[in-house]
Amino acid sequence: MGAGTGAFLKPSMSFIPYGRQSVDEDDIRAVVEVLKSDWLTTGPKVEEFEKALADFCGVKYAVAVSSGTAALHAAVYAAGIGPGDEVIVTTMSFAASANCAVFQGGTPVFADVRDEDLLIDPREVAQKITKKTKAIIAVDYAGLPCNYEALVPLARKHGLVLIADACHALGGSYQGRAVGSLADLSAFSFHPVKNMTTGEGGAVTTNNEEDARRMRIFRNHGITVDFRQRMEAHSWYYEMADLGWNYRLTDLQCALGLSQLKKLPGWIKRRNEIAARYDDAFAPLAPAIRPLHPSSRIPYSSTIHGRHLYVIRVPAARRATVFSELRQRGIGVNVHYLPIHLHPFYRAHFGTGPGLCPVAEAAYEELLSLPLYPDLTDHDVQRVIEAVQQTL
Ligand SMILES: *Cc1c(COP(=O)(O)O)cnc(C)c1O
C-alpha cells in the first residue's frame, strides 16, 4: 500500500513500481468538466458512477464511498455487526479486511487459507462458525475470486452475511459471473494501485435495496437526506438517524471513476497477458520460483482472474535476498501480506499470534509481488523477467 505508487515514483528506466495507475487525457477532461460545474461533491456524477458500476458488476446497487476501507466498514455496518459478534475473515490480506469488523465492535476470527491459492479455506470457515458468528469476509487475494461455490451455501446454511473484500478483483469474474455479484455485499477500492482508480475511493455492490439505502445514510453522518436532496426539496430540515461518518466520494472522483471504468476490461486483459508472460518465463525455474496462480491452473471454469497482484513464491530462506537483489535492480517488488493475525494490534487486543493460521504463516515467508499494471511495457516485463532469472 502506498509505497511504490504516486507521483514521486513515476515508472522510469531506473525503477519499475509493483503497481501504478493509468490516467489519460479523457480522464483529465472528465475531472476538469466537473470542476467547472455546480457540483464538486454529492452531485449527479455520484449517481452516474454508481449506476455504471452496478451495471458493470451485474447487480442492482452500488454505493460509492471514500475508500476501500470505508467500503468494508459500510458493508460490516449493513451486515449489522455489533459488539459480541464474530466475523470470520481470512488472515491473508491487508489489515483493513479485519479492521472493519473491529470498527463496529465485532471480533475478527481468523481463518487460514488453502496452500494452493492462498484463498480462504471453506473448511476452516466451517470449523470456526459459532453461535456468535454473524458474517464471513472473503478476500479475492491477488484478484482470483474465492471458492464462492462453497462459501455461499455455507453462509446460507448458518444464516451468515457473506462479504467479499473484492478490492483486488474488480473486472474479474467467477464461473461466468462478474466479481461484485458473488456475495451479499462486495467491497472495492479505487486506490491508485488497484485495478482502476479515483485517487482515493471505494464502493460496495449489492442486490439488497435496504442494505444500499442504509449504507448511503452511513456514508453521510447517518443523516437521512443529503444536501442535494434538501436543495431540491427546498428544505433545511434533516435528522441524524444513526451514527455515521463522512465517507462521501466527490463528483470529481466519480467522474474519474466513470472514465476509468470504460477502460477496465482492456486493462484486465493486459494484466492477464503480462501474467501469462511471467508464467511462461518462470515455469522452467521451479521450484526456486513458483507463480502462485499460473494462468494454466485457474481452478474454476469461465473465470477471469482480476490480476491485481502477480505473486510468486520463493524458498523462505532466499526471500530476503531475492527481494533486495530485485530492488537493487530497480524492480519494485513487495510482500502481500504479513498475515493480519500477526500484527501487533491483533496480538495485543485479540490474543492472536503464531500458530493460529499455519498455512498463511508459512506462505508469508515465501511471498513476493512482482510489478503488474496495464502500462507496463513489454520491455519492462522483459526487464523484470531477466532480473528474476539473474537472482538465481
Ligand atoms: C486496498 C485494499 C483495502 C483498502 O482499500 P483503501 O482504498 O486503501 O482503503 C482493503 N482490502 C484489500 C484486500 C485491499 O487490497
PDBQT file of the ligand as one rigid body, heavy atoms in Angstrom, charges set to zero:
ROOT
HETATM    1  C1  LIG A 401      -6.542  -1.776  -0.864  1.00  0.00    +0.000 C 
HETATM    2  C2  LIG A 401      -7.249  -2.750  -0.018  1.00  0.00    +0.000 A 
HETATM    3  C3  LIG A 401      -8.119  -2.350   1.010  1.00  0.00    +0.000 A 
HETATM    4  C4  LIG A 401      -8.240  -0.918   1.453  1.00  0.00    +0.000 C 
HETATM    5  O1  LIG A 401      -8.570  -0.031   0.460  1.00  0.00    +0.000 OA
HETATM    6  P1  LIG A 401      -8.233   1.527   0.676  1.00  0.00    +0.000 P 
HETATM    7  O2  LIG A 401      -8.909   2.159  -0.505  1.00  0.00    +0.000 OA
HETATM    8  O3  LIG A 401      -6.762   1.680   0.662  1.00  0.00    +0.000 OA
HETATM    9  O4  LIG A 401      -8.854   1.935   1.962  1.00  0.00    +0.000 OA
HETATM   10  C5  LIG A 401      -8.805  -3.334   1.689  1.00  0.00    +0.000 A 
HETATM   11  N1  LIG A 401      -8.660  -4.636   1.400  1.00  0.00    +0.000 NA
HETATM   12  C6  LIG A 401      -7.819  -5.055   0.442  1.00  0.00    +0.000 A 
HETATM   13  C7  LIG A 401      -7.705  -6.510   0.160  1.00  0.00    +0.000 C 
HETATM   14  C8  LIG A 401      -7.083  -4.132  -0.291  1.00  0.00    +0.000 A 
HETATM   15  O5  LIG A 401      -6.222  -4.557  -1.224  1.00  0.00    +0.000 OA
ENDROOT
TORSDOF 0
